[in-house]
């Protein structure tokens, strides 16, 4: 089932989504996005640069933001704009919890502006501003 524009109001909160941050997620997603930087798959290389472990790449984070929004909207939601700002790294063994809020709506174009936060034990991993288009009443 897909969310309809008429069902959305400014101030609505999206349900939280927990993502377990695993070595498999970090390395697999880095390879899938063709990001072959060794800091996303080689612990020794990451440590040589001062990181305690490998860490998630920006493309994976961007994809997870998109997933979070489209899980909420359903299959009819169309991402129109995604702007992200990275913060604390995502390391294996942690988890990231997404939360979101409807900040504005544009009835003429059926657009919804969202503020999304993905937080882990170190703080905000990602803050995103997302615009999604939703279908109307039917």
C-alpha positions in Angstrom: 0.0 0.0 0.0 1.3 3.5 -0.9 0.9 6.6 1.2 -1.3 9.3 -0.4 -0.5 13.0 -0.3 -3.9 13.6 1.4 -2.7 11.5 4.3 0.3 13.7 5.2 0.4 16.7 7.4 3.2 19.0 8.5 4.6 17.8 11.8 3.9 14.1 11.1 6.7 11.9 12.3 8.0 8.9 10.3 8.3 5.6 12.2 11.8 4.9 13.4 14.0 2.4 11.5 16.9 0.6 13.1 19.8 -0.5 10.8 22.4 -2.8 12.3 25.9 -1.7 11.1 27.8 -4.8 10.3 31.1 -5.4 8.5 29.2 -7.2 5.8 26.9 -4.2 5.2 29.8 -1.8 5.0 32.0 -3.9 2.8 29.2 -5.3 0.6 27.6 -1.9 0.0 31.0 -0.2 -0.7 31.7 -2.9 -3.4 28.1 -2.7 -4.8 28.5 1.1 -5.2 32.0 0.6 -6.8 33.7 2.4 -4.0 37.0 0.5 -3.7 38.6 2.7 -1.1 40.3 0.4 1.3 39.0 2.2 4.4 35.6 0.6 3.7 36.9 -3.0 3.6 40.4 -3.2 5.1 40.7 -2.6 8.9 44.5 -2.1 8.8 44.2 0.5 6.1 41.4 2.3 8.1 43.5 2.2 11.2 46.6 3.6 9.4 44.5 6.7 8.7 43.5 7.1 12.3 40.1 5.3 12.2 39.4 2.6 14.8 37.8 0.4 12.1 36.4 0.4 8.6 33.5 2.8 8.1 30.4 3.2 5.9 30.7 5.1 2.6 28.5 8.1 1.6 26.8 6.2 -1.2 25.5 3.6 1.2 24.3 6.3 3.6 22.5 8.0 0.7 20.9 4.7 -0.3 19.7 4.0 3.2 18.2 7.5 3.5 16.3 6.8 0.2 15.2 3.4 1.5 13.9 4.9 4.8 11.8 7.4 2.9 10.4 5.0 0.4 9.6 2.4 3.1 7.4 5.1 4.5 5.8 6.3 1.2 5.4 2.9 -0.4 6.1 2.1 -4.0 4.3 5.2 -5.4 6.6 7.7 -3.6 9.1 9.4 -6.0 12.3 10.9 -4.6 12.7 14.3 -6.1 15.6 15.7 -4.1 18.0 14.3 -1.5 20.5 16.4 0.3 22.7 14.8 3.0 25.2 16.0 5.5 27.5 13.4 7.1 28.5 13.5 10.8 29.7 10.7 13.0 31.0 7.6 11.2 29.1 4.3 11.1 31.4 1.6 12.4 30.7 -2.2 12.6 29.0 -3.3 15.8 26.9 -0.2 16.1 23.4 0.5 14.9 21.8 3.6 13.3 18.3 4.6 14.0 16.5 6.7 11.4 13.8 9.2 12.4 12.0 11.8 10.3 9.5 14.6 10.3 7.3 16.3 7.6 8.5 19.8 7.4 6.4 21.2 4.6 4.0 20.2 1.9 3.2 21.6 -1.6 -0.3 20.7 -2.5 0.0 22.0 -6.1 2.7 19.5 -6.9 2.0 16.9 -4.2 5.5 17.4 -2.8 6.4 16.6 0.8 9.6 18.0 2.4 11.2 15.8 5.1 14.0 16.2 7.6 15.7 12.9 8.2 18.2 12.0 10.9 20.2 8.8 11.2 21.9 8.6 14.6 24.3 6.0 16.0 26.0 5.8 19.4 28.5 8.6 18.4 25.8 11.1 17.4 24.2 12.0 14.1 25.7 10.0 11.3 23.5 11.7 8.6 21.1 14.6 8.5 19.1 14.8 5.3 16.6 17.1 3.6 14.4 15.0 1.2 11.6 16.0 -1.1 9.3 13.3 -2.2 6.3 13.4 -4.5 3.2 11.4 -3.5 0.1 10.4 -5.4 -3.2 12.1 -4.7 -6.3 10.6 -3.2 -6.8 7.8 -5.6 
